[in-house]
Amino acid sequence: MDGTGSSAAIRSTCPYCGVGCGVLLRPDGAGGLTVSGDDAHPANRGRLCSKGLALGETVGLEDRLLAPRIAGVSADWTRALDLVATRFSDTIARHGPDSVAFYVSGQLLTEDYYVANKLMKGFIGSANIDTNSRLCMASTVAGHKRAFGADTVPGTYEDLDCADLVVLVGSNLAWCHPVLFQRLAAARAKRGTKIVVVDPRRTATCDIADLHLKIAPGSDVALFNGLLTHLSREGAVDPGFVSRHTEGWEAAIASALEDDPSRTGLSPEELAAFSALFSGTEKTVTVFSQGVNQSTGGTDKVNAILNCHLATGRIGRPGMGPLSVTGQPNAMGGRETGGLANMLAAHLDIENASHRAAVGAFWGAPNVAERAGLKAVDMFRAVPDGRIKAIWIACTNPVVSLPEADGVADALRACDFTVVSDLSAETDTARLADVVLPATGWGEKDGTVTNSDRTISRQRPALPAPGRARADWAIFADVGQRMGWREAFDYQTPAEIFREHAALSGVAAGFGRDFDISALANLSDRDYEALAPVRWPISTACADGRFFGDGRFFTETGRARFVPVRQGAPATRRSPRYPYRLNTGRVRDQWHTMTRTAKAPRLSTHLAEPFLQLHPKDAAALGLGPADIARVESPTGRALLRVLITEDVAPGHPFAPMHWTAETAPAARIGPLVAAKVDPVSGQPESKASVVAVSRFDAAWHAFAISERALRPDCAYWARMRTPSGWRAELAGAVPHADWTTWAADLFGLDSEPEVISDSARNTVRLAYRTGGRLSAALFVAPGPVEVARDFVVTQIGQTSPDILAARPSAGRPDPGPVVCSCMAVGRNTILDALREAGPDLDRICTRTGAGTNCGSCRPEIADLISRSTLRTAAE
Amino acid sequence: MTRNLVIIGAGMAAGRLVEHVTAAGGWSVTLFNSEPRGTYNRIMLSPVLAGETSFGDIVTHDAAFYEAHGVTCRFGETVTAIDRAARRVHAPSGSVAYDKLVIATGSTPVMLPLPGSDLDGVISYRDLDDTQRMMRLAPGSRAVVIGGGLLGLEAAAGMHARGIDVTVVHLMGHLMERQLDAAAGHLLRQDLTRRGIKVLCSSASQEVCGAGGRVRALRLTSGEELPCDLLVMAVGIRPNTGLGVAAGLQVSRGIEVDATMVTSDPDILAIGECIEHAGQVFGLVAPLYEQAKVAAATLCGTPMEYVPAEPATKLKVTGVDLFSAGDFAEADGREDIVLRNPARGVYKRLVLERDRLIGAVMYGETADSGWFHGLIKDGTDVSAMRDSLIFGPGFQGGHALDPMEAVAASPADQLVSCCNGPHVVQSAFAGLSSVAAHDAVGAA
C-alpha cells in the first residue's frame, strides 16, 4: 500500500483470467492508472500476477477507436446505430430471426451480456448468441448439466486451502491462474498438501507436484475410468452417498471397467500411485481447465472426473470436490445470463416451455427463442453458407481465436453485414467489419463479473470513456430500441440492469434452479455502487457457499447422474502426411489474443515471440536446431514458429502458444491450424489435438529489430512486441536481400544514412539509425538465429548508445538477460549472478534479487534455473 | 677484457643498441654519425614541424649521454670504408680497429628524377635540416608535397599548421595506400581537405619549374601547374648500403642479415633501415628497436633470434585518428568485418584469415588499436568473439548471448557459460602497453 492511502483507490476487478482478483486503481490524472492488489478481495487477498500488475500499462489510448466507423469512415453514433438496427431488422424481416447472430465475449460484463442475450433470445427471437466462452469451458457447462442438472460449480477457492490432495488436470495453473497457484503453494507449504499434475506436457505447475502424470494427450477419460474401477475394487466408494443421492452408477462402472487404463501411456506403478493417493485422501479437490475442456471428448472428460467425486461422495464439503477454473473474467457471468446459445437465462433451459414462458413474461418478450441457437463454430459455418447474413461481434477476436481461423476471416469477408464493437479497429476481426463501434474497455466499464468460484464483484470505472466510446450494454440497448423495443431496452444505468438480472434469478429459483441472487434485486443505486464481492447462492440455505454437500442436485430426480463414458480418440487422425499432434495453450505473461497484454512492455519480455516446443528426438529427426524456424502445416492451415527444443513435451506431441495474431505475428497464428471439430455435447472445439506436419523453414536470413516506431515488416516471418521506448521484432525471410540498407530504410521508414557493420563471409549485417544523435532504430541480420543481448538492446532506443551494433552491453555494464520475473523486472543473468553468490537457495535468491517476490509465478522458472545450474556444476 | 665495438650511424636503432651494450658492459664503443649531433627521435620531427614540441624535447641520446656511458663519439664524420681483412673502419679523422662492427647507416629518402629536381627549394623529409627548412617558410607561403604517404601527410599537416598553403600530390588513387584501404583513404582525404589541405590523387608529377635557380612550381602530367615556394618529396626511402657493398658484404635491397643480425661477415652486424632480413626491409621504429635488442644479445653471446612482427601505423596528425596494422589486401580465404559510421566519420575494417586477425584499418576511432595489434601479433583465434570483435576488448566476456532469448527465459544447456572474458581483457591491456612504442619512422 503506498502513502496515498486506500481511500483514494477505486476498487475493481482484474479483466484477465477467471480467478477474478480484486484490484485497487489509482488514476494518475494523466490518463494512466497505478494498479495494486486489493487486500480485501476474497479471491486474491491482495496478490496479483504479472499480468494484473501491469494493467496500468495497458490503458493508453494508442490504437483506441474513438468514434464509430462505417466502411472505414468515421461516423456519428446516430447514423451508425440506425444503420445497424435497420440492417438487422431488414435481414430478420426478409430471412427470419435465425439469419442474424451475436458472437460475444467472456470479457463482457454481466450487464452487457444480459442486454445482448435479452435482445437476441427475447426480442429478435433467435438463440443465435454465443460467446467465446464456448472455446473455454463449454464442456464443463455440459458436464455439470449432465451430472448435476445445472451448470453449478460445487466448491470454492477455500477448498484449495483445506484440501489434502489437489489433482490438477489439464491446467497450467502456475501460468494461467498464478494467484490460485500461489494460494495452493502456500497451502502446501503450510499443511503439506499433496499435488498431482495430470498433463502430457511438463509445465511450470509441475514445480510443486508430488506426482506428474505425463499422460498420452487426451487420455483423461481412461485415467479417471481407471481410477473409478480402482475406487470400486478397493472399496473406496461411498455406498451411502451413491445409493441415496446418485443414479447411473452401474452403467458408469461397467463402462469404466471396459476402458483400458494403458491408453494413458502411464506405467502401472504411476497409475497405482495416483489411485492410492486419491482413494486414500478424503479431502481431494480436482482442478480442471482447458486441457480437459478443449477436446472433442471434453464433456466426457468432465464427467469422468465428476464420476470419481460422486462415487466417493467428495463434493460440496470443505476441501473436496471438482473445481473448474475458467479462462475469462466473466465466463461465469455469461453462463448466468444465458450468453451461450444452448441456455436461456439465469440457468434456465431453452428447451423447457415453462422456463421460456416465465422468462418471456418477465421480459414482456413477444417471441422468446424456442430452440438452441448456433454454437460458435457452427455459427461461423453458417455465415459462408448464407444461413447467417448479419453478425455482430462484441469484444472478441474470432479471426484469431476460432479454429480454422482463416475460414472465419473468409466468412466475414463474404458476410452481408458485419458489426464489431470493440476497443480498437486494429484487430484482425475489426478490419473485416462493415461497421465498427467504439466500446469502453476495462478501467472505463461499470458493472459486475463472476469469477470461477461464483463470486460476483464490481468492475468500476477509474478513467473516463475516451472519445465517443460507450458501454456495450448501452450500444445493445440502443439498437434494441431502434429495432422497435423501446421500453424493454430503456436502460439508464448498469445498476438497473443488474437489478433486473437479479430479479430474473428469483424467477429461476422458483423452478428450483441453483442461480439465485434475488436478494440483490432491490439494491439501491448506492448499494450497487458500493457492492462488495459476494458469492452466490445468496441465501441462508447454503451458508458455506458450497453446493451438493447435502446430496441434493438440480436434476428432475434431485439425484446426481453418473455418466458412463469411454475413452475416445481425437477427431483428427495422424497420418504419414500429418504425423505430429499439436497441443496449444497459453504463456505466462500474455492473455488471449494479446489485444491488451501486448500493450504492456513488461509483459512482452518474458516470451517475446511465438514458438513451437519440440522434443529433442523430433527436432533431430526433422533437422531442426534451437531457435530455427519450423513450418507447421495442418489440413486447414499453416504457421511458422520458432523452435524451442525441450523434453517438456513428449515425442510426436509439439506445443505452441495461441496468442499471436496478424497484428503481432501473422505467420504464427495458431487458429488456422486447428480443425473445426467440436465436442458433440458441448460444441467446444478440439484446440489441443490438431494433426500437423512439421518441417524446416529454410530461412535465408534471420534478424532482430528495434524501433521507436511500430514495425510492419515485409518478410515471411515476423513477430513484434512493445518495449518501454518502442518496438522489438524477430524476423526471418525466405529470400536473401542484397541491399540491406534499402530494406532497412523501408522497414523503419527512415532515410538517413545508417551506421553499418558487415561481416560478409558470415553474412551478418547490422544497421543503426539515429535521429539527432539518439538511436531510433537498429537491425541485426544473421544467416541463422541472431545472437543479440535483446533485453539490453531494447533499452537503447532514444539513447546515444554509440556501440549499439555490438549487440551487447560492454563488459563493464550489467546485462540482466532475458526477463524471468516480469513483476519486478529481473533478468536471468541477474538471477544466475545471485545463484553464484548466494548459493542454490530459492528463497535467498528471491530475496536478493526481488524476483518472485510479487506474484510468484516465475518461482518455478527460478527453481528450474537453480536445479539445472546445480546439475551442471555437478557434471563439470 | 674489453673489446672494441664500432657502430656506424647514431640513429634510433643505434641509440637503442648503445643502451643495451653499455648496460651489459665489456665493450669499448666508438660511435660514428654523419649528422653533427647525437640521437634524436626522428619520428617526432613531425610534431616539431607542427610546432607541438621542440627539438630539444625529442633528443634521446645526446653527446653528454654517450660521454657518461664511455662511448667515443665521432659525430659529423662519415665513414669512408670498412677493411674487413684488417678489421678496421676508415674515416677522415683516422681509422679505428674493431672486434665487432655494427652498421646502422639507415636510409636515404628517394628523390624523384624529375627535370628540375636539383633546384633550390626541392627537399626531402628526413632529418632536422629538412624540418628546419620547412619551419623557416613564412606564413602565407606555398608548398607542394609529392607523396601522400605517412611522411608526406605529416609534412603537409605540419606546414599547414604553420599557416602555409599546402597541396599534396599523390600518384595513387587514395592516400596512404600501403596502410589504408580505399574507404579509409577517402575519409582521410575528406578530413584533410576539410581543414584546408589540398589533395590531388591519381596525379603524376612531370617537371619542377624554376626561376633564378629556385623552385617556382610543380607541373603535373595533366599540364596543371602548382605554384610553390618549397617542394617536399616524400615518396619513399632507400636503405643506405654503400659501405656494405664496398666491403663486399652480401647485399640485395639492404645489407642481408640473419636472425641474429649478423651479416655475411661474422664480425659485422647490421640493424635498422639499412638491412634486409628474410627479404624484408624496414621503415617503422618498432622492428628497429627489436633488432637493436637482438644485436646486443648477439654481441653479448646470448642466443636470441629476431622474429618479425606485424608493424602498426599511426599518423601523427593532430585530430586525425588513424590506425593500420597487418595485411589487408584482398585475397582468397580472407574475410572482412567492416564498420561504417558516416555520421561520426568512423570506419573500421578487420581482415581475418583462418579465424585469426591479420589486418586492421581504423579511421576516426582508434582507442582499441593496441588490442587489435596484439591480436594480430599473437595470432589469437578470434572466432569466439567475432561478433563483437570490432568493438574492442570492452565488449568481450560477459554473459553468453543466446538466440533463444525471445522464446525461452531458461533454455537448457546455455546457462552460466561465460566465455573467455577475463583472459581476453588481460591480453588487451598487455597489447595496449606494448603498442605504445610502435610508430612510424619513415616508410612513405
Interface residues (C-beta under 8 A of the other chain):
Chain A: H606 L607 A608 E609 P610 F611 P626 A627 R642 L644 I645 T646 H702 F704 A719 E730 E753 E755 V756 I757 S758 D759 S760 A761 R762 T764 R770 G773 G784 P785 V786 E787 V788 A789 R790 D791 P802 D803 L805 A806 A807 R808 P809 S810 A811 G812 D815 G817 P818 V819 V820 R828 N829 L832 R836 E861 D864 L865 R868 S869 R872
Chain B: E335 D336 I337 V338 L339 R340 N341 P342 A343 R344 V346 L352 R386 D387 S388 I390 F391 P393 G394 F395 Q396 G397 G398 H399 L401 D402 P403 M404 E405 A406 V407 A408 A409 S410 P411 A412 L415 V416 G421 V425
